Amino acid sequence: MKVVNVTNARSNLYNLIDQTIASSEPLQIIGKRGNAILLSEEDWKSIQESLYLLSFPGMKESIIEGINTPVEACEDVESLGWDLN
């Protein structure tokens, strides 16, 4: 993770924001009163969604099971009876 002090972050804020968005790499900002992390909004939303999904009991196991299930073993959409129109 890239690290920058708060003085440099302040003077290069727009550039650091652009770099963080482009790279999806968090930036640690070090200050005398504490540290902070700069993330892109997309990465923040992704983290929040992951935390939300993992808050449901059994969701992690269900996701892993789905990942490990071969496509051939899955139901086709027509057999589910879902109206997708």
Contact map, one row per residue, 1 for C-alpha under 8 A:
1110000000000000000000001111000000000000000000000000000000000000000000000000000000000
1111000000000000000000001111000000000000000000000000000000000000000000000000000000000
1111100000000000000000000011110000000000000000000000000000000000000000000000000000000
0111110110000000000000000011110000000000000000000000000000000000000000000000000000000
0011111110000000000000000000111000000000000000000000000000000000000000000000000000000
0001111111000000000000000000111000000000000000000000000000000000000000000000000000000
0000111111100000000000000000000000000000000000000000000000000000000000000000000000000
0001111111110000000000000000000000000000000000000000000000000000000000000000000000000
0001111111111001000000000000100000000000000000000000000000000000000000000000000000000
0000011111111000000000000000000000000000000000000000000000000000000000000000000000000
0000001111111000000000000000000000000000000000000000000000000000000000000000000000000
0000000111111111000000000000000000000000000000000000000000000000000000000000000000000
0000000011111111100000000000000000000000000000000000000000000000000000000000000000000
0000000000011111110000000000000000000000000000000000000000000000000000000000000000000
0000000000011111111000000000000000000000000000000000000000000000000000000000000000000
0000000010011111111100000000000000000000000000000000000000000000000000000000000000000
0000000000001111111110000000000000000101000000000000000000000000000000000000000000000
0000000000000111111111000000000000000000000000000000000000000000000000000000000000000
0000000000000011111111100000000000000000000000000000000000000000000000000000000000000
0000000000000001111111111110000000000111000000000000000000000000000000000000000000000
0000000000000000111111111000000000000011100000000000000000000000000000000000000000000
0000000000000000011111110000000000000000000000000000000000000000000000000000000000000
0000000000000000001111111000000000000000000000000000000000000000000000000000000000000
0000000000000000000111111100000000000011001000000000000000000000000000000000000000000
1100000000000000000110111110000000000010000000000000000000000000000000000000000000000
1100000000000000000100011111000000001111000000000000000000000000000000000000000000000
1111000000000000000100001111100000001110000000000000000000000000000000000000000000000
1111000000000000000000000111110000111100000000000000000000000000000000000000000000000
0011110010000000000000000011111000111100000000000000000000000000000000000000000000000
0011110000000000000000000001111101110000000000000000000000000000000000000000000000000
0000110000000000000000000000111111100000000000000000000000000000000000000000000000000
0000000000000000000000000000011111100000000000000000000000000000000000000000000000000
0000000000000000000000000000001111100000000000000000000000000000000000000000000000000
0000000000000000000000000000011111110000000000000000000000000000000000000000000000000
0000000000000000000000000001111111111000000000000000000000000000000000000000000000000
0000000000000000000000000001110001111100000000000000000000000000000000000000000000000
0000000000000000000000000111100000111110000000000000000000000000000000000000000000000
0000000000000000100100000111100000011111000000000000000000000000000000000000000000000
0000000000000000000110011110000000001111101100000000000000000000000000000000000000000
0000000000000000100110010100000000000111111100000000000000000000000000000000000000000
0000000000000000000010000000000000000011111110000000000000000000000000000000000000000
0000000000000000000000000000000000000001111111000000000000000000000000000000000000000
0000000000000000000000010000000000000011111111100000000000000000000000000000000000000
0000000000000000000000000000000000000011111111110000000000000000000000000000000000000
0000000000000000000000000000000000000000111111111000000000000000000000000000000000000
0000000000000000000000000000000000000000011111111100000000000000000000000000000000000
0000000000000000000000000000000000000000001111111110000000000000000000000000000000000
0000000000000000000000000000000000000000000111111111000000000000000000000000000000000
0000000000000000000000000000000000000000000011111111100000000000000000000000000000000
0000000000000000000000000000000000000000000001111111110000000000000000000000000000000
0000000000000000000000000000000000000000000000111111111000000000000000000000000000000
0000000000000000000000000000000000000000000000011111111100000000000000000000000000000
0000000000000000000000000000000000000000000000001111111100110000000000000000000000000
0000000000000000000000000000000000000000000000000111111110110000000000000000000000000
0000000000000000000000000000000000000000000000000011111110100000000000000000000000000
0000000000000000000000000000000000000000000000000001111111100000000000000000000000000
0000000000000000000000000000000000000000000000000000011111110000000000000000000000000
0000000000000000000000000000000000000000000000000000000111111100000000000000000000000
0000000000000000000000000000000000000000000000000000111111111110000000000000000000000
0000000000000000000000000000000000000000000000000000110011111111000000000000000000000
0000000000000000000000000000000000000000000000000000000001111111100000000000000000000
0000000000000000000000000000000000000000000000000000000001111111110000000000000000000
0000000000000000000000000000000000000000000000000000000000111111111000000000000000000
0000000000000000000000000000000000000000000000000000000000011111111100000000000000000
0000000000000000000000000000000000000000000000000000000000001111111110000000000000000
0000000000000000000000000000000000000000000000000000000000000111111110000000000000000
0000000000000000000000000000000000000000000000000000000000000011111111000000000000000
0000000000000000000000000000000000000000000000000000000000000001111111000000000000000
0000000000000000000000000000000000000000000000000000000000000000111111101100000000000
0000000000000000000000000000000000000000000000000000000000000000001111111100000000000
0000000000000000000000000000000000000000000000000000000000000000000011111100000000000
0000000000000000000000000000000000000000000000000000000000000000000001111100000000000
0000000000000000000000000000000000000000000000000000000000000000000011111110000000000
0000000000000000000000000000000000000000000000000000000000000000000011111111000000000
0000000000000000000000000000000000000000000000000000000000000000000000001111101100000
0000000000000000000000000000000000000000000000000000000000000000000000000111111100000
0000000000000000000000000000000000000000000000000000000000000000000000000011111111000
0000000000000000000000000000000000000000000000000000000000000000000000000001111111000
0000000000000000000000000000000000000000000000000000000000000000000000000011111110000
0000000000000000000000000000000000000000000000000000000000000000000000000011111111000
0000000000000000000000000000000000000000000000000000000000000000000000000000111111100
0000000000000000000000000000000000000000000000000000000000000000000000000000110111110
0000000000000000000000000000000000000000000000000000000000000000000000000000000011111
0000000000000000000000000000000000000000000000000000000000000000000000000000000001111
0000000000000000000000000000000000000000000000000000000000000000000000000000000000111
